[in-house]
Amino acid sequence: MAYWAHHKIARIFFTLIFIPMKIRYEEGVDLNNQYVIIANHFSYIDIPALAALNIPFKFIGKMQVNNIPVLGYIFRNLHIMVDRDRKDSRKQTYIDSFRSIDEGYSIGLFPEGGIKTEKVPKMAPFKNGAFAMALEKQIPILPVSLLGAYKIMKGSFYISWSPCEIICHKPISTDGFSTNDVDKFRDKCYKILQAELDKSYQE
């Protein structure tokens, strides 16, 4: 039950900063299923935005998240931290993630590996971790568009008013892919999420 805390706190966080938030689940999303959840990452506000999903998941976050007030406490106690500069930390992250999946949790992360976009809504290239994990455990990818979040917090912790919309798109099955197809599966997921982002920003 403790892992529902991030969902509650994230909702309260948006209420306290007077930011309206809307979550839309597209057809095919079953909140009772396990997923590897991936989302675009254009702003620090993406972290509580993703945490607001009504899905019990553990988030893989960089050690720097510890420095964010309130959120740092949540992640230290409920989620999986990784120091990307340390090989042993990266290895332990995979072990902890696989154990969490075996315990019935979904896993959430930003596959860009940080805020690296050069121009919104174009995402930076994806790293392999999320997709290797999904293929190893044969659970679908849940692509999530975080829209408008970058307008709320642009490159700093200063908050500007702007609505935040979160869209959970149709899950991407691992059927037809093996652990030898990580690059191919990663590229498929990137194209699908990027197409959704491009479409949303044109509307």
C-alpha positions as CSV (number, residue, x, y, z in Angstrom):
1,M,0.0,0.0,0.0
2,A,2.9,2.4,0.6
3,Y,3.5,2.7,-3.1
4,W,0.2,4.5,-3.5
5,A,1.7,7.3,-1.5
6,H,3.5,8.9,-4.4
7,H,0.2,9.0,-6.3
8,K,-1.6,10.8,-3.5
9,I,1.3,13.2,-2.8
10,A,1.7,14.0,-6.5
11,R,-2.0,14.9,-6.7
12,I,-1.8,17.1,-3.6
13,F,1.4,18.7,-4.9
14,F,-0.4,19.9,-8.1
15,T,-3.4,21.2,-6.0
16,L,-1.1,23.2,-3.7
17,I,0.7,24.9,-6.6
18,F,-2.7,25.6,-8.3
19,I,-1.9,23.7,-11.5
20,P,-4.8,22.0,-13.1
21,M,-4.0,18.4,-14.2
22,K,-5.9,16.0,-16.4
23,I,-5.1,12.4,-17.0
24,R,-6.5,10.5,-20.0
25,Y,-6.2,6.7,-20.4
26,E,-6.7,5.6,-24.0
27,E,-8.4,2.4,-25.0
28,G,-6.4,-0.7,-24.2
29,V,-4.9,0.6,-21.0
30,D,-5.7,-1.7,-18.1
31,L,-4.7,-0.2,-14.7
32,N,-4.5,-3.7,-13.2
33,N,-1.8,-4.9,-15.7
34,Q,1.9,-4.6,-15.3
35,Y,3.9,-2.3,-17.6
36,V,7.2,-0.7,-18.1
37,I,6.0,2.9,-18.2
38,I,8.0,5.4,-20.4
39,A,7.4,9.1,-20.8
40,N,9.0,12.1,-22.4
41,H,11.2,14.2,-20.1
42,F,11.2,18.0,-20.8
43,S,11.0,19.3,-17.2
44,Y,11.5,18.5,-13.5
45,I,7.7,18.7,-13.1
46,D,7.5,15.5,-15.2
47,I,8.4,13.6,-12.0
48,P,5.3,14.4,-10.0
49,A,3.2,14.3,-13.2
50,L,4.2,10.7,-13.9
51,A,3.8,9.8,-10.2
52,A,0.1,11.0,-10.5
53,L,-0.8,8.0,-12.6
54,N,-3.3,5.6,-10.8
55,I,-0.9,2.7,-11.3
56,P,1.2,1.0,-8.5
57,F,4.7,1.4,-9.9
58,K,8.3,2.0,-8.8
59,F,10.1,4.8,-10.5
60,I,13.8,4.5,-11.5
61,G,15.3,7.9,-10.9
62,K,18.8,9.5,-10.8
63,M,20.5,10.1,-7.4
64,Q,20.1,13.9,-8.1
65,V,16.3,13.5,-7.4
66,N,17.3,13.3,-3.7
67,N,17.9,17.0,-3.8
68,I,14.3,17.9,-4.7
69,P,12.3,18.9,-1.7
70,V,9.5,16.5,-0.7
71,L,10.0,14.4,-3.9
72,G,13.5,13.5,-2.7
73,Y,12.1,11.9,0.4
74,I,9.5,10.0,-1.5
75,F,12.0,8.5,-3.9
76,R,14.6,7.6,-1.3
77,N,11.9,5.6,0.6
78,L,9.7,4.2,-2.1
79,H,11.5,4.0,-5.4
80,I,14.7,2.8,-7.1
81,M,17.7,5.2,-7.2
82,V,20.5,4.9,-9.7
83,D,23.9,6.6,-10.0
84,R,24.6,6.4,-13.7
85,D,28.3,7.1,-13.2
86,R,28.7,3.9,-11.2
87,K,28.6,0.5,-12.9
88,D,27.7,-1.3,-9.6
89,S,24.7,1.1,-9.1
90,R,23.4,0.5,-12.6
91,K,23.7,-3.3,-12.1
92,Q,21.9,-3.1,-8.7
93,T,19.1,-1.0,-10.4
94,Y,18.4,-3.9,-12.8
95,I,18.3,-6.4,-9.9
96,D,16.0,-4.2,-7.9
97,S,13.8,-3.6,-10.9
98,F,13.4,-7.3,-11.8
99,R,12.6,-8.0,-8.2
100,S,10.0,-5.3,-8.1
101,I,8.4,-6.7,-11.3
102,D,8.4,-10.2,-9.7
103,E,6.6,-8.7,-6.8
104,G,3.8,-7.4,-9.1
105,Y,4.8,-3.8,-9.6
106,S,5.1,-1.8,-12.8
107,I,8.3,0.1,-13.5
108,G,8.4,3.7,-14.6
109,L,11.3,5.7,-16.1
110,F,12.3,8.4,-18.5
111,P,14.2,6.5,-21.3
112,E,15.9,9.7,-22.5
113,G,18.1,9.4,-19.4
114,G,17.5,13.0,-18.3
115,I,16.3,16.3,-19.6
116,K,18.2,16.3,-22.9
117,T,15.8,17.6,-25.5
118,E,17.2,20.3,-27.8
119,K,13.7,21.5,-28.8
120,V,10.3,20.5,-27.4
121,P,8.5,18.3,-28.5
122,K,11.5,16.4,-30.0
123,M,12.7,13.8,-27.6
124,A,16.4,12.9,-27.2
125,P,17.4,9.3,-28.3
126,F,16.3,6.5,-25.9
127,K,18.6,4.4,-23.9
128,N,18.1,0.6,-23.9
129,G,17.3,-0.1,-20.3
130,A,13.5,0.1,-20.3
131,F,13.2,-2.0,-23.4
132,A,15.7,-4.7,-22.4
133,M,13.7,-5.0,-19.2
134,A,10.3,-5.3,-21.0
135,L,11.7,-7.9,-23.3
136,E,13.4,-9.9,-20.5
137,K,10.2,-10.0,-18.5
138,Q,7.8,-10.0,-21.5
139,I,5.6,-7.2,-20.2
140,P,4.3,-4.4,-22.4
141,I,5.5,-0.8,-22.7
142,L,3.1,1.9,-21.6
143,P,3.9,5.1,-23.5
144,V,2.9,8.3,-21.7
145,S,2.8,11.8,-23.1
146,L,3.4,14.6,-20.6
147,L,2.0,17.7,-22.3
148,G,2.5,21.2,-21.1
149,A,4.7,20.3,-18.1
150,Y,7.7,22.0,-19.6
151,K,5.8,25.3,-19.5
152,I,5.3,24.9,-15.7
153,M,8.9,24.5,-14.9
154,K,11.4,25.6,-17.5
155,G,14.9,24.5,-16.7
156,S,14.7,25.5,-13.0
157,F,12.5,25.0,-10.0
158,Y,10.6,28.3,-10.7
159,I,7.0,27.5,-11.3
160,S,4.8,29.2,-14.0
161,W,1.1,28.6,-14.4
162,S,0.1,26.3,-17.2
163,P,-2.3,23.3,-17.4
164,C,-0.7,19.8,-17.4
165,E,-2.2,17.0,-19.4
166,I,-1.1,13.4,-19.2
167,I,-2.1,10.8,-21.8
168,C,-1.5,7.1,-21.4
169,H,-1.4,5.7,-24.9
170,K,-2.2,2.2,-26.1
171,P,0.3,-0.3,-24.6
172,I,3.0,-1.6,-26.9
173,S,3.2,-5.4,-26.8
174,T,6.5,-7.3,-26.8
175,D,5.0,-10.0,-29.0
176,G,7.3,-10.9,-31.9
177,F,10.4,-9.5,-30.2
178,S,13.1,-11.3,-28.3
179,T,15.9,-10.1,-26.0
180,N,18.0,-9.9,-29.1
181,D,15.8,-7.3,-30.6
182,V,16.3,-4.5,-28.0
183,D,17.4,-1.8,-30.6
184,K,14.5,-2.7,-32.9
185,F,11.9,-2.6,-30.1
186,R,13.4,0.6,-28.6
187,D,13.1,2.3,-32.0
188,K,9.5,1.2,-32.4
189,C,8.6,2.6,-29.0
190,Y,10.4,5.9,-29.7
191,K,8.6,6.4,-33.0
192,I,5.2,5.7,-31.5
193,L,5.7,8.1,-28.6
194,Q,7.3,10.8,-30.7
195,A,4.4,10.6,-33.2
196,E,1.9,11.0,-30.3
197,L,3.8,14.0,-29.0
198,D,4.0,15.6,-32.5
199,K,0.3,15.1,-33.0
200,S,-0.6,16.6,-29.6
201,Y,1.6,19.7,-30.0
202,Q,0.0,20.4,-33.4
203,E,-3.5,20.3,-32.0
